[in-house]
Amino acid sequence: MQDVIDKYGSCRTSDLTLMLYFQERLKHNYPLYIPGGRVNFNATENIVATEYKTNPWTAGNCN
């Protein structure tokens, strides 16, 4: 969100431009924060989203 605000916060632009830029930044940044993570806005599968769990020391194995 901050990337969008930094780029377009002080100017007028269309909703479409904002949405496309937000989606591009989300696709770029998500795998940097969630190893193996990916973003798909046009999925044809009916997959239920799940919560990503972590613990204070490592990612994964959070049973």
N, CA and C atoms as a LAMMPS dump frame, in Angstrom:
ITEM: TIMESTEP
0
ITEM: NUMBER OF ATOMS
189
ITEM: BOX BOUNDS ff ff ff
-5.0000000000000000e+02 5.0000000000000000e+02
-5.0000000000000000e+02 5.0000000000000000e+02
-5.0000000000000000e+02 5.0000000000000000e+02
ITEM: ATOMS id mol type element x y z
1 1 1 N 0.825 -1.188 0
2 1 2 C 0 0 0
3 1 3 C 0.871 1.254 0
4 2 1 N 1.948 1.223 0.757
5 2 2 C 2.789 2.411 0.839
6 2 3 C 3.396 2.764 -0.518
7 3 1 N 3.736 1.752 -1.33
8 3 2 C 4.259 2.014 -2.682
9 3 3 C 3.249 2.797 -3.518
10 4 1 N 1.98 2.414 -3.415
11 4 2 C 0.919 3.097 -4.169
12 4 3 C 0.772 4.531 -3.683
13 5 1 N 0.76 4.717 -2.381
14 5 2 C 0.638 6.065 -1.812
15 5 3 C 1.819 6.931 -2.213
16 6 1 N 3.023 6.362 -2.138
17 6 2 C 4.219 7.131 -2.502
18 6 3 C 4.189 7.567 -3.966
19 7 1 N 3.699 6.689 -4.83
20 7 2 C 3.705 7.012 -6.261
21 7 3 C 2.537 7.902 -6.671
22 8 1 N 1.331 7.659 -6.119
23 8 2 C 0.136 8.341 -6.608
24 8 3 C -0.571 9.192 -5.556
25 9 1 N -0.033 9.281 -4.361
26 9 2 C -0.719 9.982 -3.282
27 9 3 C -0.918 11.47 -3.509
28 10 1 N -0.064 12.085 -4.3
29 10 2 C -0.157 13.535 -4.482
30 10 3 C -0.639 13.93 -5.875
31 11 1 N -1.202 12.967 -6.615
32 11 2 C -1.696 13.307 -7.955
33 11 3 C -3.01 12.596 -8.235
34 12 1 N -3.709 13.092 -9.223
35 12 2 C -4.982 12.478 -9.626
36 12 3 C -4.688 11.402 -10.66
37 13 1 N -5.328 10.259 -10.488
38 13 2 C -5.181 9.169 -11.442
39 13 3 C -6.436 8.304 -11.408
40 14 1 N -6.574 7.442 -12.365
41 14 2 C -7.788 6.625 -12.442
42 14 3 C -7.729 5.443 -11.48
43 15 1 N -8.899 4.913 -11.145
44 15 2 C -8.985 3.728 -10.296
45 15 3 C -8.282 2.549 -10.957
46 16 1 N -8.395 2.44 -12.276
47 16 2 C -7.763 1.343 -12.994
48 16 3 C -6.24 1.405 -12.856
49 17 1 N -5.67 2.593 -13.01
50 17 2 C -4.229 2.754 -12.864
51 17 3 C -3.786 2.346 -11.473
52 18 1 N -4.523 2.776 -10.451
53 18 2 C -4.187 2.408 -9.074
54 18 3 C -4.263 0.906 -8.866
55 19 1 N -5.325 0.292 -9.362
56 19 2 C -5.496 -1.143 -9.185
57 19 3 C -4.377 -1.927 -9.872
58 20 1 N -4.044 -1.554 -11.103
59 20 2 C -3 -2.259 -11.837
60 20 3 C -1.641 -2.1 -11.164
61 21 1 N -1.339 -0.904 -10.681
62 21 2 C -0.065 -0.691 -10.002
63 21 3 C -0.023 -1.468 -8.692
64 22 1 N -1.115 -1.468 -7.927
65 22 2 C -1.179 -2.226 -6.673
66 22 3 C -0.978 -3.718 -6.947
67 23 1 N -1.645 -4.259 -7.965
68 23 2 C -1.497 -5.673 -8.288
69 23 3 C -0.061 -6.005 -8.688
70 24 1 N 0.555 -5.149 -9.477
71 24 2 C 1.941 -5.383 -9.893
72 24 3 C 2.864 -5.392 -8.692
73 25 1 N 2.691 -4.432 -7.77
74 25 2 C 3.541 -4.364 -6.578
75 25 3 C 3.304 -5.558 -5.659
76 26 1 N 2.048 -6.007 -5.558
77 26 2 C 1.734 -7.158 -4.728
78 26 3 C 2.399 -8.417 -5.294
79 27 1 N 2.32 -8.605 -6.61
80 27 2 C 2.966 -9.753 -7.245
81 27 3 C 4.479 -9.721 -7.04
82 28 1 N 5.058 -8.536 -7.086
83 28 2 C 6.503 -8.389 -6.922
84 28 3 C 6.93 -8.616 -5.472
85 29 1 N 6.226 -8.001 -4.527
86 29 2 C 6.665 -8.012 -3.128
87 29 3 C 6.277 -9.252 -2.341
88 30 1 N 5.153 -9.882 -2.651
89 30 2 C 4.663 -10.998 -1.843
90 30 3 C 5.688 -12.12 -1.699
91 31 1 N 6.314 -12.577 -2.808
92 31 2 C 7.312 -13.644 -2.661
93 31 3 C 8.544 -13.224 -1.853
94 32 1 N 8.799 -11.941 -1.752
95 32 2 C 9.935 -11.473 -0.955
96 32 3 C 9.672 -11.652 0.538
97 33 1 N 8.406 -11.574 0.951
98 33 2 C 8.031 -11.698 2.358
99 33 3 C 7.597 -13.106 2.726
100 34 1 N 7.016 -13.824 1.777
101 34 2 C 6.517 -15.176 1.999
102 34 3 C 7.241 -16.097 1.009
103 35 1 N 8.314 -16.757 1.431
104 35 2 C 9.046 -17.625 0.506
105 35 3 C 8.121 -18.661 -0.137
106 36 1 N 8.16 -18.725 -1.451
107 36 2 C 7.303 -19.644 -2.188
108 36 3 C 5.91 -19.106 -2.444
109 37 1 N 5.594 -17.929 -1.896
110 37 2 C 4.268 -17.348 -2.071
111 37 3 C 4.081 -16.786 -3.46
112 38 1 N 2.849 -16.782 -3.916
113 38 2 C 2.552 -16.205 -5.229
114 38 3 C 1.162 -15.579 -5.193
115 39 1 N 0.951 -14.657 -6.094
116 39 2 C -0.311 -13.933 -6.186
117 39 3 C -0.91 -14.217 -7.557
118 40 1 N -2.209 -14.526 -7.576
119 40 2 C -2.906 -14.783 -8.827
120 40 3 C -4.276 -14.12 -8.734
121 41 1 N -4.564 -13.211 -9.629
122 41 2 C -5.84 -12.494 -9.622
123 41 3 C -6.872 -13.116 -10.553
124 42 1 N -6.464 -14.05 -11.394
125 42 2 C -7.37 -14.634 -12.377
126 42 3 C -7.414 -16.153 -12.269
127 43 1 N -7.419 -16.675 -11.073
128 43 2 C -7.409 -18.122 -10.876
129 43 3 C -8.701 -18.739 -11.399
130 44 1 N -8.568 -19.893 -12.015
131 44 2 C -9.74 -20.63 -12.474
132 44 3 C -10.069 -21.777 -11.526
133 45 1 N -9.134 -22.102 -10.611
134 45 2 C -9.376 -23.147 -9.629
135 45 3 C -10.219 -22.604 -8.489
136 46 1 N -10.872 -23.497 -7.79
137 46 2 C -11.678 -23.111 -6.631
138 46 3 C -10.933 -23.535 -5.371
139 47 1 N -9.818 -22.862 -5.08
140 47 2 C -8.971 -23.197 -3.947
141 47 3 C -9.302 -22.26 -2.784
142 48 1 N -9.484 -22.841 -1.615
143 48 2 C -9.775 -22.051 -0.426
144 48 3 C -8.478 -21.412 0.082
145 49 1 N -8.506 -20.128 0.333
146 49 2 C -7.335 -19.44 0.886
147 49 3 C -7.098 -19.916 2.31
148 50 1 N -5.834 -20.053 2.672
149 50 2 C -5.492 -20.484 4.021
150 50 3 C -4.616 -19.439 4.69
151 51 1 N -4.644 -19.431 5.987
152 51 2 C -3.835 -18.488 6.76
153 51 3 C -2.402 -18.99 6.814
154 52 1 N -1.455 -18.111 6.559
155 52 2 C -0.043 -18.461 6.648
156 52 3 C 0.38 -18.355 8.101
157 53 1 N 0.9 -19.448 8.651
158 53 2 C 1.269 -19.464 10.062
159 53 3 C 2.78 -19.42 10.215
160 54 1 N 3.226 -18.682 11.196
161 54 2 C 4.643 -18.642 11.553
162 54 3 C 4.763 -18.73 13.063
163 55 1 N 5.978 -18.906 13.51
164 55 2 C 6.238 -18.812 14.943
165 55 3 C 7.326 -17.766 15.133
166 56 1 N 7.626 -17.386 16.367
167 56 2 C 8.59 -16.289 16.579
168 56 3 C 10.01 -16.557 16.072
169 57 1 N 10.369 -17.832 15.847
170 57 2 C 11.747 -18.138 15.516
171 57 3 C 11.956 -18.539 14.063
172 58 1 N 11.012 -19.25 13.474
173 58 2 C 11.178 -19.725 12.102
174 58 3 C 9.856 -19.713 11.365
175 59 1 N 9.924 -19.813 10.051
176 59 2 C 8.712 -19.949 9.252
177 59 3 C 8.395 -21.44 9.101
178 60 1 N 7.134 -21.773 9.008
179 60 2 C 6.736 -23.157 8.816
180 60 3 C 6.74 -23.966 10.107
181 61 1 N 6.278 -25.202 10.045
182 61 2 C 6.243 -26.127 11.169
183 61 3 C 5.652 -25.481 12.415
184 62 1 N 4.449 -24.952 12.289
185 62 2 C 3.843 -24.183 13.383
186 62 3 C 2.662 -24.897 14.008
187 63 1 N 2.697 -26.213 14.052
188 63 2 C 1.587 -26.98 14.651
189 63 3 C 1.501 -26.744 16.135
